[in-house]
Amino acid sequence: MSIDSRFVKNHINIDGTVYSVLPNNFKDLEHSFEIKKQYEKLNQQAMSGFKRVGQCIDTPLRSEHMHVLKAHLDPKLCQMLIEEYDKNSQTVHDNSVLQVLLPQVFNQALDEQLISYFNSEYCVFWWSIYKVSEHVTDDVYFTKWHCDAGPRKHLKVIVYLNGHEEHGSDTGYLKKTETDQLKEVGYIFNDINDRVVDISELCQHFNISFEPQ
C-alpha cells in the first residue's frame, strides 16, 4: 500500500500560526488543465497559427509578468457599465453585452501586449463583472492570498471601471519567482478554506521574499 503525497495536507506551525498546505498540488492542476482539458493542444494550435510576429512589441509584461495600461476604456463606457450593473447585475453578463464589451477591452493596445507576452494567438478563458462591496471583510476567500488556477500559459486581465478613490480595492501581487516558490511549499493552490490574509511569516520561514506590488 502506498500513499500519494500529492493528496496529503501538511500543517506548518510558525510561532503558533498554523498554515495548511498541499505540496505538489500545482502539478496535479497543471496536468488537469494541460492534458485532461487539452489546453496543451490548444496552445500548440495557437502557436502554429501565429502569423503576427511583426506586431509584437518590447513590453515589461514579458519579464515582469504584470503591466498597467492606464485609461484603457472610455470613461463613458465605464460609467454606463457601472450604472447598468447597479440596476441589474445579471443584465451586464448577457451575451449581447459581451459582444460589445470584449472588443473594447481587447483593443489594439491590449492585443499587442498579449501576443507579445504569449508569442502566439490567444483566446478568452473566462470573464466576469463584479462589484467590490464596501462591506467585504478579510473573511472572504478572494481577499486572501491566492493564485487563480488555469492553463500553464494564461494571463489574468483586470479592468477597473472606476478609480481607487471610489472602489477602495487594492490588488496585491507577488513576483513570479516568489509565487513559484509558494507553489513548491504548497500554499498556492491549497484548499480554498485554508487561505490566509497575511503570509509574511510563512514566506520568512521558507526564506521567500515577501514584497507585494
C-alpha positions as CSV (number, residue, x, y, z in Angstrom):
1,M,0.0,0.0,0.0
2,S,1.2,3.5,-0.8
3,I,0.0,7.0,0.0
4,D,0.2,9.6,-2.8
5,S,1.8,12.6,-1.1
6,R,0.1,14.9,-3.6
7,F,-3.2,14.5,-1.7
8,V,-1.8,14.8,1.9
9,K,-2.4,18.1,3.6
10,N,0.5,19.3,5.7
11,H,0.3,21.6,8.6
12,I,3.1,24.1,9.4
13,N,3.2,25.7,12.8
14,I,5.0,29.0,12.8
15,D,5.0,30.8,16.2
16,G,1.5,29.5,16.9
17,T,0.1,30.2,13.5
18,V,-0.8,27.0,11.6
19,Y,-0.7,27.1,7.8
20,S,-2.3,24.2,5.9
21,V,-0.5,23.4,2.6
22,L,-0.8,20.9,-0.3
23,P,2.7,20.3,-1.7
24,N,2.7,19.2,-5.4
25,N,-1.0,20.1,-5.8
26,F,0.1,22.6,-8.5
27,K,1.4,19.6,-10.5
28,D,-1.9,17.9,-10.4
29,L,-3.7,21.1,-11.6
30,E,-1.2,21.6,-14.4
31,H,-1.8,18.0,-15.6
32,S,-5.6,18.5,-15.3
33,F,-5.6,21.7,-17.5
34,E,-2.9,20.7,-19.9
35,I,-3.7,17.1,-20.5
36,K,-7.2,16.3,-19.3
37,K,-8.7,19.5,-20.5
38,Q,-6.4,19.6,-23.5
39,Y,-5.1,23.2,-23.2
40,E,-1.7,22.0,-24.2
41,K,-3.1,21.0,-27.6
42,L,-4.9,24.4,-27.8
43,N,-1.6,26.2,-27.0
44,Q,0.1,24.3,-29.8
45,Q,-2.6,25.4,-32.2
46,A,-2.3,29.0,-31.1
47,M,1.5,28.9,-31.7
48,S,1.3,27.1,-35.0
49,G,-1.3,29.6,-36.3
50,F,0.6,32.7,-35.2
51,K,1.4,34.9,-38.1
52,R,1.8,38.3,-36.3
53,V,5.4,38.2,-35.0
54,G,6.0,41.5,-36.7
55,Q,3.3,43.1,-34.5
56,C,5.0,42.1,-31.2
57,I,6.4,44.8,-29.1
58,D,9.0,45.1,-26.3
59,T,6.9,45.2,-23.2
60,P,7.8,44.8,-19.5
61,L,4.9,42.3,-19.4
62,R,7.3,39.7,-20.8
63,S,9.8,39.9,-17.9
64,E,7.7,41.2,-15.0
65,H,4.5,39.2,-15.9
66,M,2.4,42.2,-15.0
67,H,1.8,45.6,-16.6
68,V,-0.6,48.5,-16.2
69,L,-2.4,50.1,-19.1
70,K,-3.9,53.4,-17.9
71,A,-7.2,54.9,-19.3
72,H,-7.8,51.7,-21.2
73,L,-11.5,52.1,-21.6
74,D,-13.7,55.2,-22.5
75,P,-14.9,56.7,-19.2
76,K,-18.4,56.9,-20.6
77,L,-18.4,53.2,-21.3
78,C,-17.2,52.5,-17.8
79,Q,-19.9,54.7,-16.2
80,M,-22.5,53.0,-18.4
81,L,-21.4,49.6,-17.2
82,I,-21.5,50.7,-13.6
83,E,-25.0,52.1,-13.9
84,E,-26.3,49.0,-15.7
85,Y,-24.7,46.8,-13.0
86,D,-26.4,48.7,-10.2
87,K,-29.7,48.4,-12.0
88,N,-29.4,44.6,-12.6
89,S,-26.1,42.8,-12.0
90,Q,-27.3,39.9,-14.2
91,T,-28.0,42.0,-17.3
92,V,-24.4,43.0,-17.8
93,H,-23.5,39.3,-18.1
94,D,-25.7,38.9,-21.2
95,N,-24.0,37.7,-24.4
96,S,-25.2,40.9,-26.1
97,V,-23.1,43.0,-23.6
98,L,-20.2,40.6,-24.1
99,Q,-20.2,41.1,-27.9
100,V,-19.9,44.8,-27.4
101,L,-17.6,44.9,-24.4
102,L,-14.9,42.4,-25.3
103,P,-13.7,44.2,-28.5
104,Q,-13.4,47.4,-26.3
105,V,-11.3,45.6,-23.7
106,F,-9.2,43.6,-26.1
107,N,-8.4,46.6,-28.3
108,Q,-5.1,47.0,-30.2
109,A,-3.2,48.3,-27.1
110,L,-4.1,45.1,-25.1
111,D,-3.9,42.8,-28.0
112,E,-0.3,43.7,-28.8
113,Q,0.6,43.2,-25.2
114,L,-0.9,39.7,-25.2
115,I,0.6,38.4,-28.4
116,S,4.0,39.8,-27.3
117,Y,3.7,38.0,-24.0
118,F,2.5,34.7,-25.4
119,N,4.2,34.9,-28.7
120,S,1.1,33.2,-30.1
121,E,-2.6,33.8,-30.6
122,Y,-4.8,33.5,-27.6
123,C,-8.4,33.0,-26.5
124,V,-10.6,34.3,-23.7
125,F,-10.6,31.6,-21.0
126,W,-13.4,33.2,-18.9
127,W,-14.7,36.6,-18.0
128,S,-16.8,38.2,-15.3
129,I,-18.0,41.6,-14.0
130,Y,-18.4,42.1,-10.3
131,K,-18.6,44.9,-7.7
132,V,-16.4,45.1,-4.7
133,S,-18.7,45.8,-1.8
134,E,-17.6,48.2,0.9
135,H,-18.7,45.5,3.4
136,V,-16.2,43.0,2.2
137,T,-14.1,41.7,5.1
138,D,-10.9,39.7,5.4
139,D,-13.1,36.6,6.0
140,V,-14.0,36.4,2.3
141,Y,-11.9,33.8,0.3
142,F,-11.0,36.2,-2.5
143,T,-9.5,38.8,-0.2
144,K,-6.8,36.3,1.0
145,W,-3.6,35.5,-0.7
146,H,-4.2,33.0,-3.5
147,C,-3.5,32.2,-7.2
148,D,-6.2,31.5,-9.7
149,A,-5.8,28.1,-11.3
150,G,-5.7,27.9,-15.1
151,P,-3.7,26.6,-18.0
152,R,0.1,26.7,-17.9
153,K,0.2,29.7,-20.2
154,H,-2.5,32.1,-19.2
155,L,-2.8,35.7,-18.0
156,K,-5.4,37.5,-15.9
157,V,-6.6,40.8,-17.2
158,I,-8.3,43.1,-14.6
159,V,-10.1,46.2,-15.7
160,Y,-11.1,48.7,-13.1
161,L,-14.2,50.7,-14.2
162,N,-13.6,53.5,-11.6
163,G,-10.7,54.9,-9.6
164,H,-9.2,53.6,-6.4
165,E,-10.6,56.6,-4.5
166,E,-14.1,55.3,-5.3
167,H,-13.8,51.5,-5.0
168,G,-11.0,51.3,-2.5
169,S,-9.9,48.0,-3.7
170,D,-6.2,47.0,-3.6
171,T,-5.0,44.0,-5.7
172,G,-1.6,43.0,-4.4
173,Y,0.8,40.8,-6.4
174,L,4.0,38.8,-5.8
175,K,6.5,38.3,-8.5
176,K,6.5,35.0,-10.4
177,T,9.6,33.8,-8.7
178,E,8.1,34.1,-5.2
179,T,4.8,32.7,-6.5
180,D,6.6,29.6,-7.9
181,Q,8.3,29.1,-4.5
182,L,5.0,29.2,-2.7
183,K,3.7,26.6,-5.2
184,E,6.5,24.3,-4.1
185,V,5.8,24.9,-0.5
186,G,2.1,24.0,-1.1
187,Y,0.4,27.2,-0.1
188,I,-0.5,28.3,-3.6
189,F,-3.5,26.1,-4.8
190,N,-4.1,24.8,-1.2
191,D,-7.7,24.3,0.0
192,I,-9.8,27.5,-0.6
193,N,-10.7,27.4,3.1
194,D,-7.0,27.4,4.2
195,R,-6.2,30.7,2.5
196,V,-4.9,33.5,4.9
197,V,-4.7,37.3,4.8
198,D,-1.1,37.5,5.9
199,I,1.6,35.1,4.5
200,S,4.6,37.2,5.5
201,E,5.6,34.8,8.3
202,L,5.2,31.8,6.0
203,C,7.4,33.5,3.4
204,Q,10.0,34.4,6.0
205,H,10.0,30.8,7.3
206,F,10.9,29.5,3.9
207,N,13.2,32.4,3.0
208,I,10.8,33.7,0.3
209,S,10.9,37.4,-0.4
210,F,7.5,39.0,0.5
211,E,7.2,42.4,-1.2
212,P,3.7,42.8,-2.6
213,Q,3.4,45.1,-5.6
